[in-house]
Amino acid sequence: MTQRIFSKFNIYDQIGYLLVGSIALLVIYLDALLLDYKVPTLNLSGAIVWIIVAYFLGHIIQAVANVFIKEKKPDFNQQEKSILTTAKKFFNTEEISDHEAWNLCYMAALAKDATGQISSFNAYYSLYRGWLILFILQSVFLLIRLVFFFHLLSTLWLIISVLLAVLFYKRSKRFYTYLRTKVLQTFLLIKALEL
Protein backbone atom coordinates (compact mmCIF):
# COMPACT_ATOMS: atom_id res chain seq x y z
CA MET A 1 0.00 0.00 0.00
CA THR A 2 1.40 3.38 -0.96
CA GLN A 3 1.51 6.25 1.47
CA ARG A 4 0.69 9.76 0.45
CA ILE A 5 2.22 12.90 1.92
CA PHE A 6 -1.21 14.38 2.52
CA SER A 7 -3.42 11.37 3.17
CA LYS A 8 -6.46 13.55 3.83
CA PHE A 9 -6.36 17.16 2.68
CA ASN A 10 -9.90 17.86 3.82
CA ILE A 11 -12.30 20.78 3.60
CA TYR A 12 -11.04 22.16 6.93
CA ASP A 13 -7.48 22.34 5.56
CA GLN A 14 -8.65 23.95 2.34
CA ILE A 15 -10.94 26.53 3.92
CA GLY A 16 -9.56 26.95 7.43
CA TYR A 17 -5.89 27.16 6.53
CA LEU A 18 -5.30 27.60 2.80
CA LEU A 19 -8.03 30.17 2.13
CA VAL A 20 -7.25 32.13 5.30
CA GLY A 21 -3.53 32.15 4.43
CA SER A 22 -4.24 33.14 0.82
CA ILE A 23 -6.27 36.16 1.87
CA ALA A 24 -3.54 37.03 4.40
CA LEU A 25 -0.97 36.97 1.60
CA LEU A 26 -3.20 39.21 -0.51
CA VAL A 27 -3.58 41.67 2.40
CA ILE A 28 0.21 41.68 2.94
CA TYR A 29 0.70 42.24 -0.79
CA LEU A 30 -1.72 45.21 -0.75
CA ASP A 31 -0.03 46.63 2.35
CA ALA A 32 3.34 46.40 0.64
CA LEU A 33 1.96 48.27 -2.36
CA LEU A 34 0.48 50.89 -0.02
CA LEU A 35 3.87 51.34 1.66
CA ASP A 36 5.67 51.50 -1.71
CA TYR A 37 7.74 48.40 -0.98
CA LYS A 38 9.01 46.33 -3.81
CA VAL A 39 6.95 43.15 -3.82
CA PRO A 40 7.78 39.85 -5.50
CA THR A 41 5.85 39.08 -8.63
CA LEU A 42 3.02 36.64 -8.20
CA ASN A 43 3.08 34.27 -11.14
CA LEU A 44 2.27 30.67 -11.98
CA SER A 45 5.85 29.46 -11.82
CA GLY A 46 6.01 30.25 -8.12
CA ALA A 47 2.45 29.12 -7.39
CA ILE A 48 3.47 26.00 -5.46
CA VAL A 49 5.70 28.04 -3.17
CA TRP A 50 2.93 30.61 -2.61
CA ILE A 51 0.42 27.83 -1.83
CA ILE A 52 2.79 26.38 0.78
CA VAL A 53 3.40 29.84 2.26
CA ALA A 54 -0.36 30.51 2.35
CA TYR A 55 -1.01 27.17 4.07
CA PHE A 56 1.70 27.90 6.66
CA LEU A 57 0.41 31.44 7.20
CA GLY A 58 -3.11 30.03 7.65
CA HIS A 59 -1.81 27.78 10.43
CA ILE A 60 -0.14 30.74 12.15
CA ILE A 61 -3.34 32.80 11.98
CA GLN A 62 -5.41 29.91 13.36
CA ALA A 63 -2.88 29.48 16.19
CA VAL A 64 -3.28 33.17 17.07
CA ALA A 65 -7.07 32.73 16.89
CA ASN A 66 -6.84 29.81 19.34
CA VAL A 67 -5.04 32.06 21.81
CA PHE A 68 -7.37 35.07 21.57
CA ILE A 69 -10.79 33.65 20.67
CA LYS A 70 -12.33 31.57 23.41
CA GLU A 71 -15.80 30.26 22.70
CA LYS A 72 -18.04 29.62 25.68
CA LYS A 73 -18.17 25.92 24.88
CA PRO A 74 -19.62 24.75 28.21
CA ASP A 75 -22.31 27.46 28.11
CA PHE A 76 -25.29 25.32 27.03
CA ASN A 77 -28.93 26.39 27.12
CA GLN A 78 -31.61 24.24 28.77
CA GLN A 79 -32.56 22.40 25.58
CA GLU A 80 -28.92 21.59 24.82
CA LYS A 81 -28.36 20.42 28.40
CA SER A 82 -31.34 18.10 28.07
CA ILE A 83 -29.90 16.58 24.88
CA LEU A 84 -26.50 16.23 26.56
CA THR A 85 -28.09 14.42 29.49
CA THR A 86 -29.66 12.02 26.98
CA ALA A 87 -26.23 11.65 25.33
CA LYS A 88 -24.58 10.77 28.64
CA LYS A 89 -27.11 7.97 29.12
CA PHE A 90 -26.76 6.85 25.51
CA PHE A 91 -22.96 6.64 25.75
CA ASN A 92 -23.23 5.14 29.26
CA THR A 93 -21.01 7.89 30.69
CA GLU A 94 -23.26 9.80 33.07
CA GLU A 95 -20.38 11.08 35.24
CA ILE A 96 -18.78 13.23 32.51
CA SER A 97 -19.29 16.98 32.08
CA ASP A 98 -21.63 18.51 29.52
CA HIS A 99 -18.62 19.66 27.49
CA GLU A 100 -17.22 16.11 27.36
CA ALA A 101 -20.68 14.81 26.38
CA TRP A 102 -20.81 17.40 23.59
CA ASN A 103 -17.41 16.17 22.37
CA LEU A 104 -18.77 12.61 22.21
CA CYS A 105 -21.83 13.86 20.30
CA TYR A 106 -19.51 15.77 17.95
CA MET A 107 -17.38 12.69 17.23
CA ALA A 108 -20.47 10.50 16.68
CA ALA A 109 -22.12 13.12 14.46
CA LEU A 110 -18.92 13.64 12.48
CA ALA A 111 -18.65 9.88 11.90
CA LYS A 112 -22.20 9.86 10.50
CA ASP A 113 -21.88 13.18 8.62
CA ALA A 114 -23.18 11.86 5.29
CA THR A 115 -24.21 15.33 4.08
CA GLY A 116 -20.92 16.97 5.09
CA GLN A 117 -22.72 19.80 6.92
CA ILE A 118 -20.87 19.37 10.19
CA SER A 119 -17.50 19.40 8.44
CA SER A 120 -18.58 22.41 6.39
CA PHE A 121 -19.89 24.37 9.36
CA ASN A 122 -16.67 23.68 11.28
CA ALA A 123 -14.57 24.74 8.27
CA TYR A 124 -16.56 27.94 7.74
CA TYR A 125 -16.36 28.76 11.44
CA SER A 126 -12.58 28.39 11.17
CA LEU A 127 -12.51 30.50 8.00
CA TYR A 128 -14.38 33.43 9.52
CA ARG A 129 -12.47 33.15 12.79
CA GLY A 130 -9.18 33.28 10.85
CA TRP A 131 -10.30 36.24 8.77
CA LEU A 132 -11.46 37.99 11.95
CA ILE A 133 -7.95 37.72 13.43
CA LEU A 134 -6.38 38.78 10.12
CA PHE A 135 -8.46 41.94 9.84
CA ILE A 136 -8.07 42.82 13.51
CA LEU A 137 -4.28 42.64 13.05
CA GLN A 138 -4.60 44.58 9.80
CA SER A 139 -6.68 47.27 11.54
CA VAL A 140 -4.12 47.63 14.34
CA PHE A 141 -1.31 47.91 11.78
CA LEU A 142 -3.18 50.55 9.79
CA LEU A 143 -4.13 52.52 12.90
CA ILE A 144 -0.49 52.67 14.01
CA ARG A 145 0.49 53.72 10.50
CA LEU A 146 -2.14 56.46 10.50
CA VAL A 147 -0.89 57.85 13.81
CA PHE A 148 2.54 58.45 12.28
CA PHE A 149 1.68 58.98 8.58
CA PHE A 150 -1.78 60.19 7.71
CA HIS A 151 -2.85 59.04 4.29
CA LEU A 152 -6.38 59.03 2.86
CA LEU A 153 -5.98 55.60 1.23
CA SER A 154 -4.76 54.15 4.53
CA THR A 155 -7.77 55.66 6.31
CA LEU A 156 -10.13 54.07 3.80
CA TRP A 157 -8.34 50.71 4.08
CA LEU A 158 -8.59 50.98 7.90
CA ILE A 159 -12.35 51.58 7.74
CA ILE A 160 -12.76 48.62 5.40
CA SER A 161 -10.61 46.42 7.67
CA VAL A 162 -12.64 47.32 10.76
CA LEU A 163 -15.92 46.67 8.93
CA LEU A 164 -14.61 43.31 7.68
CA ALA A 165 -13.49 42.37 11.21
CA VAL A 166 -16.99 43.11 12.55
CA LEU A 167 -18.60 41.19 9.70
CA PHE A 168 -16.34 38.17 10.19
CA TYR A 169 -16.94 38.24 13.95
CA LYS A 170 -20.68 37.95 13.34
CA ARG A 171 -20.21 35.22 10.73
CA SER A 172 -17.91 33.19 12.99
CA LYS A 173 -20.51 33.34 15.80
CA ARG A 174 -23.25 32.29 13.40
CA PHE A 175 -21.34 29.26 12.10
CA TYR A 176 -20.35 28.26 15.64
CA THR A 177 -24.05 28.23 16.52
CA TYR A 178 -24.86 26.26 13.35
CA LEU A 179 -22.19 23.70 14.25
CA ARG A 180 -23.46 23.21 17.81
CA THR A 181 -27.06 22.86 16.67
CA LYS A 182 -26.27 20.46 13.84
CA VAL A 183 -24.11 18.23 16.05
CA LEU A 184 -26.88 17.85 18.62
CA GLN A 185 -29.55 17.32 15.96
CA THR A 186 -27.42 14.65 14.30
CA PHE A 187 -26.86 12.94 17.63
CA LEU A 188 -30.63 12.81 18.18
CA LEU A 189 -31.06 11.25 14.73
CA ILE A 190 -28.35 8.69 15.47
CA LYS A 191 -30.09 7.79 18.71
CA ALA A 192 -33.60 7.68 17.22
CA LEU A 193 -32.58 5.60 14.21
CA GLU A 194 -30.09 3.51 16.21
CA LEU A 195 -27.35 4.07 13.62
Secondary structure, 3 states (H helix, E strand, C coil): CCCCCCCCCCHHHHHHHHHHHHHHHHHHHHHHHHCCCCCCCCCHHHHHHHHHHHHHHHHHHHHHHHHHCCCCCCCCCHHHHHHHHHHHHHCCCCCCCHHHHHHHHHHHHHHCCCCCHHHHHHHHHHHHHHHHHHHHHHHHHHHHHHHHCCCHHHHHHHHHHHHHHHHHHHHHHHHHHHHHHHHHHHHHHHHHHCC
